Amino acid sequence: MGIGIRDARKGLSDLVKRAAYGEEEIRIGVRGREEASLIATRKLAEMRQEIAQLRRRLALGGSTAALGEVVRPFAALQIAVEAGVFATGGATAAAG
């Protein structure tokens, strides 16, 4: 469970230090609902960089080692075009 806003206000300085130097994620919320988190700026930058790398890999249809799988969003379409099962330019699909 996180910390209530009232308690967070009282100890904000200590919470910031815990997040920044203790690498702790501090969750803050209202009425038992966690609505925000305090994390170290360095950690946020690392997370953003990792997300950007994963998005680039996905956009290229390459391997996402962190996810342990290979993603090729248009692989089935490419196979169909190469096999002549699916034609472009208004032609209909070949039966067979």
N, CA, C and O atoms as a Tinker XYZ file with bonds, in Angstrom:
   384  protein
     1  N      0.833000   -1.179000    0.000000    73     2
     2  CA     0.000000    0.000000    0.000000    64     1     3
     3  C      0.879000    1.244000    0.000000    63     2     4     5
     4  O      1.990000    1.235000    0.529000    81     3
     5  N      0.373000    2.298000   -0.591000    73     3     6
     6  CA     1.099000    3.546000   -0.692000    64     5     7
     7  C      0.892000    4.447000    0.514000    63     6     8     9
     8  O      0.312000    4.049000    1.524000    81     7
     9  N      1.370000    5.638000    0.381000    73     7    10
    10  CA     1.286000    6.650000    1.421000    64     9    11
    11  C      0.181000    7.632000    1.057000    63    10    12    13
    12  O      0.042000    8.005000   -0.108000    81    11
    13  N     -0.599000    8.049000    2.036000    73    11    14
    14  CA    -1.640000    9.035000    1.804000    64    13    15
    15  C     -1.039000   10.403000    1.517000    63    14    16    17
    16  O      0.079000   10.697000    1.942000    81    15
    17  N     -1.769000   11.226000    0.806000    73    15    18
    18  CA    -1.281000   12.553000    0.430000    64    17    19
    19  C     -0.939000   13.388000    1.658000    63    18    20    21
    20  O      0.072000   14.092000    1.670000    81    19
    21  N     -1.758000   13.316000    2.669000    73    19    22
    22  CA    -1.520000   14.092000    3.886000    64    21    23
    23  C     -0.166000   13.733000    4.503000    63    22    24    25
    24  O      0.610000   14.614000    4.874000    81    23
    25  N      0.106000   12.433000    4.608000    73    23    26
    26  CA     1.388000   11.985000    5.158000    64    25    27
    27  C      2.543000   12.330000    4.217000    63    26    28    29
    28  O      3.645000   12.647000    4.665000    81    27
    29  N      2.284000   12.265000    2.926000    73    27    30
    30  CA     3.331000   12.595000    1.950000    64    29    31
    31  C      3.731000   14.065000    2.060000    63    30    32    33
    32  O      4.911000   14.399000    1.956000    81    31
    33  N      2.759000   14.933000    2.267000    73    31    34
    34  CA     3.060000   16.362000    2.434000    64    33    35
    35  C      3.971000   16.600000    3.623000    63    34    36    37
    36  O      4.931000   17.368000    3.549000    81    35
    37  N      3.656000   15.932000    4.713000    73    35    38
    38  CA     4.432000   16.117000    5.942000    64    37    39
    39  C      5.880000   15.665000    5.779000    63    38    40    41
    40  O      6.794000   16.293000    6.315000    81    39
    41  N      6.087000   14.588000    5.047000    73    39    42
    42  CA     7.434000   14.030000    4.928000    64    41    43
    43  C      7.996000   14.075000    3.530000    63    42    44    45
    44  O      8.797000   13.217000    3.162000    81    43
    45  N      7.593000   15.068000    2.730000    73    43    46
    46  CA     7.996000   15.107000    1.327000    64    45    47
    47  C      9.512000   15.077000    1.140000    63    46    48    49
    48  O     10.017000   14.355000    0.281000    81    47
    49  N     10.228000   15.846000    1.930000    73    47    50
    50  CA    11.683000   15.890000    1.806000    64    49    51
    51  C     12.295000   14.500000    1.998000    63    50    52    53
    52  O     13.148000   14.076000    1.219000    81    51
    53  N     11.857000   13.806000    3.030000    73    51    54
    54  CA    12.365000   12.458000    3.283000    64    53    55
    55  C     11.956000   11.482000    2.178000    63    54    56    57
    56  O     12.738000   10.610000    1.798000    81    55
    57  N     10.753000   11.626000    1.672000    73    55    58
    58  CA    10.287000   10.742000    0.603000    64    57    59
    59  C     11.109000   10.935000   -0.664000    63    58    60    61
    60  O     11.460000    9.967000   -1.338000    81    59
    61  N     11.411000   12.182000   -0.983000    73    59    62
    62  CA    12.220000   12.468000   -2.175000    64    61    63
    63  C     13.601000   11.842000   -2.014000    63    62    64    65
    64  O     14.122000   11.244000   -2.956000    81    63
    65  N     14.195000   11.972000   -0.840000    73    63    66
    66  CA    15.517000   11.377000   -0.595000    64    65    67
    67  C     15.469000    9.859000   -0.709000    63    66    68    69
    68  O     16.371000    9.246000   -1.280000    81    67
    69  N     14.414000    9.255000   -0.164000    73    67    70
    70  CA    14.278000    7.800000   -0.257000    64    69    71
    71  C     14.180000    7.342000   -1.705000    63    70    72    73
    72  O     14.769000    6.332000   -2.091000    81    71
    73  N     13.429000    8.095000   -2.500000    73    71    74
    74  CA    13.267000    7.739000   -3.910000    64    73    75
    75  C     14.565000    7.976000   -4.677000    63    74    76    77
    76  O     14.991000    7.128000   -5.460000    81    75
    77  N     15.188000    9.123000   -4.452000    73    75    78
    78  CA    16.372000    9.501000   -5.221000    64    77    79
    79  C     17.608000    8.689000   -4.851000    63    78    80    81
    80  O     18.338000    8.232000   -5.730000    81    79
    81  N     17.842000    8.511000   -3.569000    73    79    82
    82  CA    19.091000    7.882000   -3.136000    64    81    83
    83  C     18.926000    6.443000   -2.686000    63    82    84    85
    84  O     19.869000    5.655000   -2.748000    81    83
    85  N     17.742000    6.105000   -2.237000    73    83    86
    86  CA    17.492000    4.741000   -1.796000    64    85    87
    87  C     16.898000    3.877000   -2.886000    63    86    88    89
    88  O     16.635000    2.693000   -2.680000    81    87
    89  N     16.687000    4.476000   -4.052000    73    87    90
    90  CA    16.109000    3.780000   -5.210000    64    89    91
    91  C     14.798000    3.078000   -4.845000    63    90    92    93
    92  O     14.501000    1.990000   -5.338000    81    91
    93  N     14.039000    3.711000   -3.992000    73    91    94
    94  CA    12.749000    3.184000   -3.563000    64    93    95
    95  C     11.641000    3.833000   -4.397000    63    94    96    97
    96  O     11.719000    5.018000   -4.720000    81    95
    97  N     10.631000    3.072000   -4.737000    73    95    98
    98  CA     9.464000    3.641000   -5.412000    64    97    99
    99  C      8.436000    3.959000   -4.341000    63    98   100   101
   100  O      7.960000    3.068000   -3.639000    81    99
   101  N      8.098000    5.237000   -4.221000    73    99   102
   102  CA     7.154000    5.692000   -3.214000    64   101   103
   103  C      5.814000    5.918000   -3.905000    63   102   104   105
   104  O      5.711000    6.752000   -4.804000    81   103
   105  N      4.800000    5.188000   -3.496000    73   103   106
   106  CA     3.469000    5.321000   -4.101000    64   105   107
   107  C      2.586000    6.176000   -3.211000    63   106   108   109
   108  O      2.509000    5.975000   -1.999000    81   107
   109  N      1.928000    7.126000   -3.835000    73   107   110
   110  CA     1.102000    8.095000   -3.109000    64   109   111
   111  C     -0.320000    8.013000   -3.643000    63   110   112   113
   112  O     -0.536000    7.854000   -4.844000    81   111
   113  N     -1.281000    8.121000   -2.742000    73   111   114
   114  CA    -2.660000    8.044000   -3.196000    64   113   115
   115  C     -3.646000    8.623000   -2.211000    63   114   116   117
   116  O     -3.281000    9.195000   -1.184000    81   115
   117  N     -4.900000    8.457000   -2.557000    73   115   118
   118  CA    -6.014000    8.953000   -1.761000    64   117   119
   119  C     -6.940000    7.786000   -1.452000    63   118   120   121
   120  O     -7.284000    7.001000   -2.336000    81   119
   121  N     -7.335000    7.680000   -0.210000    73   119   122
   122  CA    -8.299000    6.654000    0.221000    64   121   123
   123  C     -7.896000    5.237000   -0.199000    63   122   124   125
   124  O     -8.728000    4.452000   -0.654000    81   123
   125  N     -6.633000    4.931000   -0.041000    73   123   126
   126  CA    -6.144000    3.587000   -0.337000    64   125   127
   127  C     -5.865000    3.286000   -1.793000    63   126   128   129
   128  O     -5.429000    2.183000   -2.125000    81   127
   129  N     -6.111000    4.251000   -2.669000    73   127   130
   130  CA    -5.828000    4.054000   -4.108000    64   129   131
   131  C     -4.491000    4.692000   -4.432000    63   130   132   133
   132  O     -4.286000    5.874000   -4.158000    81   131
   133  N     -3.589000    3.932000   -5.006000    73   131   134
   134  CA    -2.294000    4.466000   -5.430000    64   133   135
   135  C     -2.493000    5.222000   -6.735000    63   134   136   137
   136  O     -2.945000    4.653000   -7.729000    81   135
   137  N     -2.156000    6.495000   -6.726000    73   135   138
   138  CA    -2.423000    7.335000   -7.892000    64   137   139
   139  C     -1.178000    7.925000   -8.529000    63   138   140   141
   140  O     -1.225000    8.375000   -9.674000    81   139
   141  N     -0.067000    7.933000   -7.808000    73   139   142
   142  CA     1.171000    8.490000   -8.354000    64   141   143
   143  C      2.349000    7.815000   -7.668000    63   142   144   145
   144  O      2.205000    7.218000   -6.601000    81   143
   145  N      3.514000    7.917000   -8.293000    73   143   146
   146  CA     4.725000    7.343000   -7.715000    64   145   147
   147  C      5.867000    8.332000   -7.775000    63   146   148   149
   148  O      6.003000    9.098000   -8.729000    81   147
   149  N      6.672000    8.301000   -6.753000    73   147   150
   150  CA     7.926000    9.055000   -6.736000    64   149   151
   151  C      9.035000    8.060000   -7.039000    63   150   152   153
   152  O      9.190000    7.059000   -6.340000    81   151
   153  N      9.802000    8.338000   -8.078000    73   151   154
   154  CA    10.957000    7.489000   -8.385000    64   153   155
   155  C     12.125000    8.404000   -8.730000    63   154   156   157
   156  O     11.935000    9.573000   -9.062000    81   155
   157  N     13.316000    7.866000   -8.647000    73   155   158
   158  CA    14.514000    8.642000   -8.960000    64   157   159
   159  C     14.488000    9.064000  -10.428000    63   158   160   161
   160  O     14.076000    8.297000  -11.298000    81   159
   161  N     14.930000   10.284000  -10.689000    73   159   162
   162  CA    14.970000   10.792000  -12.058000    64   161   163
   163  C     15.855000    9.911000  -12.937000    63   162   164   165
   164  O     15.540000    9.685000  -14.105000    81   163
   165  N     16.950000    9.417000  -12.387000    73   163   166
   166  CA    17.851000    8.525000  -13.125000    64   165   167
   167  C     17.120000    7.251000  -13.530000    63   166   168   169
   168  O     17.268000    6.775000  -14.655000    81   167
   169  N     16.334000    6.705000  -12.616000    73   167   170
   170  CA    15.581000    5.487000  -12.900000    64   169   171
   171  C     14.529000    5.731000  -13.986000    63   170   172   173
   172  O     14.327000    4.886000  -14.858000    81   171
   173  N     13.863000    6.884000  -13.932000    73   171   174
   174  CA    12.879000    7.244000  -14.954000    64   173   175
   175  C     13.541000    7.352000  -16.320000    63   174   176   177
   176  O     12.994000    6.880000  -17.317000    81   175
   177  N     14.715000    7.970000  -16.370000    73   175   178
   178  CA    15.443000    8.099000  -17.641000    64   177   179
   179  C     15.814000    6.726000  -18.196000    63   178   180   181
   180  O     15.710000    6.494000  -19.400000    81   179
   181  N     16.245000    5.820000  -17.327000    73   179   182
   182  CA    16.585000    4.453000  -17.764000    64   181   183
   183  C     15.358000    3.735000  -18.319000    63   182   184   185
   184  O     15.439000    3.051000  -19.339000    81   183
   185  N     14.226000    3.895000  -17.644000    73   183   186
   186  CA    12.995000    3.257000  -18.098000    64   185   187
   187  C     12.555000    3.808000  -19.452000    63   186   188   189
   188  O     12.143000    3.049000  -20.329000    81   187
   189  N     12.642000    5.120000  -19.620000    73   187   190
   190  CA    12.263000    5.731000  -20.903000    64   189   191
   191  C     13.172000    5.254000  -22.026000    63   190   192   193
   192  O     12.707000    4.994000  -23.136000    81   191
   193  N     14.466000    5.137000  -21.743000    73   191   194
   194  CA    15.411000    4.669000  -22.754000    64   193   195
   195  C     15.107000    3.220000  -23.139000    63   194   196   197
   196  O     15.141000    2.872000  -24.319000    81   195
   197  N     14.813000    2.384000  -22.158000    73   195   198
   198  CA    14.488000    0.991000  -22.432000    64   197   199
   199  C     13.206000    0.873000  -23.260000    63   198   200   201
   200  O     13.136000    0.061000  -24.182000    81   199
   201  N     12.206000    1.668000  -22.938000    73   199   202
   202  CA    10.952000    1.660000  -23.702000    64   201   203
   203  C     11.205000    2.095000  -25.139000    63   202   204   205
   204  O     10.670000    1.493000  -26.070000    81   203
   205  N     12.013000    3.132000  -25.330000    73   203   206
   206  CA    12.323000    3.608000  -26.682000    64   205   207
   207  C     13.036000    2.522000  -27.490000    63   206   208   209
   208  O     12.745000    2.335000  -28.671000    81   207
   209  N     13.962000    1.809000  -26.858000    73   207   210
   210  CA    14.666000    0.725000  -27.550000    64   209   211
   211  C     13.709000   -0.390000  -27.944000    63   210   212   213
   212  O     13.781000   -0.906000  -29.060000    81   211
   213  N     12.821000   -0.761000  -27.044000    73   211   214
   214  CA    11.849000   -1.813000  -27.358000    64   213   215
   215  C     10.909000   -1.387000  -28.477000    63   214   216   217
   216  O     10.566000   -2.199000  -29.337000    81   215
   217  N     10.486000   -0.121000  -28.480000    73   215   218
   218  CA     9.618000    0.371000  -29.557000    64   217   219
   219  C     10.327000    0.335000  -30.895000    63   218   220   221
   220  O      9.726000   -0.029000  -31.905000    81   219
   221  N     11.616000    0.712000  -30.914000    73   219   222
   222  CA    12.375000    0.651000  -32.175000    64   221   223
   223  C     12.472000   -0.776000  -32.674000    63   222   224   225
   224  O     12.303000   -1.027000  -33.868000    81   223
   225  N     12.742000   -1.718000  -31.777000    73   223   226
   226  CA    12.833000   -3.122000  -32.184000    64   225   227
   227  C     11.506000   -3.621000  -32.730000    63   226   228   229
   228  O     11.471000   -4.325000  -33.739000    81   227
   229  N     10.414000   -3.256000  -32.065000    73   227   230
   230  CA     9.097000   -3.680000  -32.531000    64   229   231
   231  C      8.772000   -3.066000  -33.886000    63   230   232   233
   232  O      8.219000   -3.742000  -34.753000    81   231
   233  N      9.108000   -1.792000  -34.078000    73   231   234
   234  CA     8.834000   -1.114000  -35.344000    64   233   235
   235  C      9.598000   -1.758000  -36.487000    63   234   236   237
   236  O      9.114000   -1.785000  -37.618000    81   235
   237  N     10.778000   -2.274000  -36.208000    73   235   238
   238  CA    11.587000   -2.927000  -37.236000    64   237   239
   239  C     11.209000   -4.389000  -37.416000    63   238   240   241
   240  O     11.719000   -5.061000  -38.311000    81   239
   241  N     10.309000   -4.883000  -36.559000    73   239   242
   242  CA     9.906000   -6.276000  -36.652000    64   241   243
   243  C     10.974000   -7.207000  -36.153000    63   242   244   245
   244  O     10.984000   -8.389000  -36.500000    81   243
   245  N     11.869000   -6.697000  -35.349000    73   243   246
   246  CA    12.998000   -7.489000  -34.880000    64   245   247
   247  C     12.733000   -8.168000  -33.560000    63   246   248   249
   248  O     11.605000   -8.222000  -33.072000    81   247
   249  N     13.791000   -8.677000  -33.006000    73   247   250
   250  CA    13.729000   -9.403000  -31.755000    64   249   251
   251  C     13.579000   -8.459000  -30.578000    63   250   252   253
   252  O     14.215000   -7.406000  -30.528000    81   251
   253  N     12.760000   -8.831000  -29.659000    73   251   254
   254  CA    12.636000   -8.096000  -28.399000    64   253   255
   255  C     13.151000   -9.029000  -27.323000    63   254   256   257
   256  O     12.380000   -9.733000  -26.671000    81   255
   257  N     14.461000   -9.028000  -27.142000    73   255   258
   258  CA    15.107000   -9.956000  -26.219000    64   257   259
   259  C     14.545000   -9.836000  -24.815000    63   258   260   261
   260  O     14.436000  -10.835000  -24.103000    81   259
   261  N     14.187000   -8.626000  -24.407000    73   259   262
   262  CA    13.639000   -8.439000  -23.070000    64   261   263
   263  C     12.305000   -9.165000  -22.919000    63   262   264   265
   264  O     11.937000   -9.570000  -21.817000    81   263
   265  N     11.586000   -9.327000  -24.023000    73   263   266
   266  CA    10.303000  -10.009000  -23.971000    64   265   267
   267  C     10.450000  -11.491000  -24.291000    63   266   268   269
   268  O      9.519000  -12.271000  -24.087000    81   267
   269  N     11.624000  -11.880000  -24.793000    73   267   270
   270  CA    11.882000  -13.272000  -25.093000    64   269   271
   271  C     11.153000  -13.796000  -26.311000    63   270   272   273
   272  O     10.896000  -14.996000  -26.407000    81   271
   273  N     10.816000  -12.925000  -27.238000    73   271   274
   274  CA    10.104000  -13.375000  -28.424000    64   273   275
   275  C     10.480000  -12.519000  -29.628000    63   274   276   277
   276  O     11.032000  -11.428000  -29.481000    81   275
   277  N     10.178000  -13.023000  -30.808000    73   275   278
   278  CA    10.399000  -12.276000  -32.030000    64   277   279
   279  C      9.057000  -11.787000  -32.526000    63   278   280   281
   280  O      8.113000  -12.567000  -32.645000    81   279
   281  N      8.964000  -10.494000  -32.817000    73   279   282
   282  CA     7.712000   -9.912000  -33.273000    64   281   283
   283  C      7.886000   -9.445000  -34.709000    63   282   284   285
   284  O      8.753000   -8.619000  -34.998000    81   283
   285  N      7.071000   -9.968000  -35.599000    73   283   286
   286  CA     7.070000   -9.546000  -36.991000    64   285   287
   287  C      5.610000   -9.301000  -37.366000    63   286   288   289
   288  O      4.913000  -10.221000  -37.796000    81   287
   289  N      5.149000   -8.055000  -37.202000    73   287   290
   290  CA     3.729000   -7.768000  -37.330000    64   289   291
   291  C      3.107000   -8.116000  -38.678000    63   290   292   293
   292  O      1.920000   -8.438000  -38.726000    81   291
   293  N      3.860000   -8.063000  -39.772000    73   291   294
   294  CA     3.283000   -8.318000  -41.090000    64   293   295
   295  C      3.853000   -9.583000  -41.726000    63   294   296   297
   296  O      3.831000   -9.730000  -42.948000    81   295
   297  N      4.357000  -10.482000  -40.911000    73   295   298
   298  CA     4.987000  -11.696000  -41.426000    64   297   299
   299  C      4.003000  -12.540000  -42.245000    63   298   300   301
   300  O      4.355000  -13.020000  -43.323000    81   299
   301  N      2.786000  -12.725000  -41.750000    73   299   302
   302  CA     1.806000  -13.551000  -42.469000    64   301   303
   303  C      1.441000  -12.928000  -43.807000    63   302   304   305
   304  O      1.288000  -13.639000  -44.800000    81   303
   305  N      1.301000  -11.616000  -43.844000    73   303   306
   306  CA     0.990000  -10.927000  -45.094000    64   305   307
   307  C      2.144000  -11.063000  -46.084000    63   306   308   309
   308  O      1.923000  -11.307000  -47.270000    81   307
   309  N      3.366000  -10.905000  -45.598000    73   307   310
   310  CA     4.533000  -11.039000  -46.467000    64   309   311
   311  C      4.621000  -12.439000  -47.051000    63   310   312   313
   312  O      4.920000  -12.590000  -48.236000    81   311
   313  N      4.368000  -13.460000  -46.254000    73   311   314
   314  CA     4.398000  -14.849000  -46.728000    64   313   315
   315  C      3.334000  -15.071000  -47.800000    63   314   316   317
   316  O      3.590000  -15.735000  -48.804000    81   315
   317  N      2.142000  -14.516000  -47.587000    73   315   318
   318  CA     1.058000  -14.674000  -48.560000    64   317   319
   319  C      1.396000  -13.996000  -49.876000    63   318   320   321
   320  O      1.132000  -14.559000  -50.938000    81   319
   321  N      1.977000  -12.791000  -49.831000    73   319   322
   322  CA     2.350000  -12.080000  -51.055000    64   321   323
   323  C      3.428000  -12.853000  -51.805000    63   322   324   325
   324  O      3.336000  -13.034000  -53.019000    81   323
   325  N      4.440000  -13.305000  -51.088000    73   323   326
   326  CA     5.538000  -14.049000  -51.726000    64   325   327
   327  C      5.070000  -15.379000  -52.319000    63   326   328   329
   328  O      5.620000  -15.841000  -53.319000    81   327
   329  N      4.062000  -15.989000  -51.709000    73   327   330
   330  CA     3.543000  -17.260000  -52.221000    64   329   331
   331  C      2.548000  -17.061000  -53.356000    63   330   332   333
   332  O      2.105000  -18.028000  -53.975000    81   331
   333  N      2.194000  -15.793000  -53.633000    73   331   334
   334  CA     1.246000  -15.522000  -54.702000    64   333   335
   335  C     -0.195000  -15.759000  -54.295000    63   334   336   337
   336  O     -1.086000  -15.761000  -55.144000    81   335
   337  N     -0.432000  -15.956000  -53.018000    73   335   338
   338  CA    -1.782000  -16.193000  -52.531000    64   337   339
   339  C     -2.534000  -14.880000  -52.399000    63   338   340   341
   340  O     -3.760000  -14.846000  -52.501000    81   339
   341  N     -1.820000  -13.833000  -52.180000    73   339   342
   342  CA    -2.409000  -12.521000  -51.992000    64   341   343
   343  C     -1.774000  -11.577000  -52.997000    63   342   344   345
   344  O     -0.554000  -11.419000  -53.006000    81   343
   345  N     -2.578000  -10.948000  -53.844000    73   343   346
   346  CA    -2.045000  -10.044000  -54.859000    64   345   347
   347  C     -2.436000   -8.621000  -54.508000    63   346   348   349
   348  O     -3.450000   -8.386000  -53.851000    81   347
   349  N     -1.625000   -7.679000  -54.949000    73   347   350
   350  CA    -1.918000   -6.264000  -54.722000    64   349   351
   351  C     -2.407000   -5.638000  -56.016000    63   350   352   353
   352  O     -2.381000   -6.277000  -57.068000    81   351
   353  N     -2.849000   -4.404000  -55.942000    73   351   354
   354  CA    -3.259000   -3.680000  -57.144000    64   353   355
   355  C     -4.618000   -4.068000  -57.655000    63   354   356   357
   356  O     -4.860000   -3.970000  -58.858000    81   355
   357  N     -5.523000   -4.507000  -56.797000    73   355   358
   358  CA    -6.879000   -4.790000  -57.211000    64   357   359
   359  C     -7.117000   -6.213000  -57.653000    63   358   360   361
   360  O     -8.268000   -6.591000  -57.873000    81   359
   361  N     -6.082000   -7.020000  -57.795000    73   359   362
   362  CA    -6.271000   -8.399000  -58.181000    64   361   363
   363  C     -6.832000   -9.184000  -57.006000    63   362   364   365
   364  O     -6.619000   -8.807000  -55.854000    81   363
   365  N     -7.529000  -10.244000  -57.276000    73   363   366
   366  CA    -8.110000  -11.060000  -56.220000    64   365   367
   367  C     -7.133000  -12.146000  -55.793000    63   366   368   369
   368  O     -6.195000  -12.480000  -56.516000    81   367
   369  N     -7.367000  -12.676000  -54.632000    73   367   370
   370  CA    -6.494000  -13.722000  -54.099000    64   369   371
   371  C     -6.653000  -14.990000  -54.923000    63   370   372   373
   372  O     -7.751000  -15.327000  -55.367000    81   371
   373  N     -5.565000  -15.669000  -55.114000    73   371   374
   374  CA    -5.579000  -16.924000  -55.864000    64   373   375
   375  C     -6.121000  -18.043000  -54.994000    63   374   376   377
   376  O     -5.830000  -18.112000  -53.800000    81   375
   377  N     -6.892000  -18.896000  -55.586000    73   375   378
   378  CA    -7.439000  -20.036000  -54.839000    64   377   379
   379  C     -6.439000  -21.170000  -54.882000    63   378   380   381
   380  O     -5.745000  -21.391000  -55.874000    81   379
   381  N     -6.392000  -21.880000  -53.767000    73   379   382
   382  CA    -5.598000  -23.041000  -53.940000    64   381   383
   383  C     -4.862000  -23.526000  -52.839000    63   382   384
   384  O     -4.163000  -24.533000  -52.959000    81   383
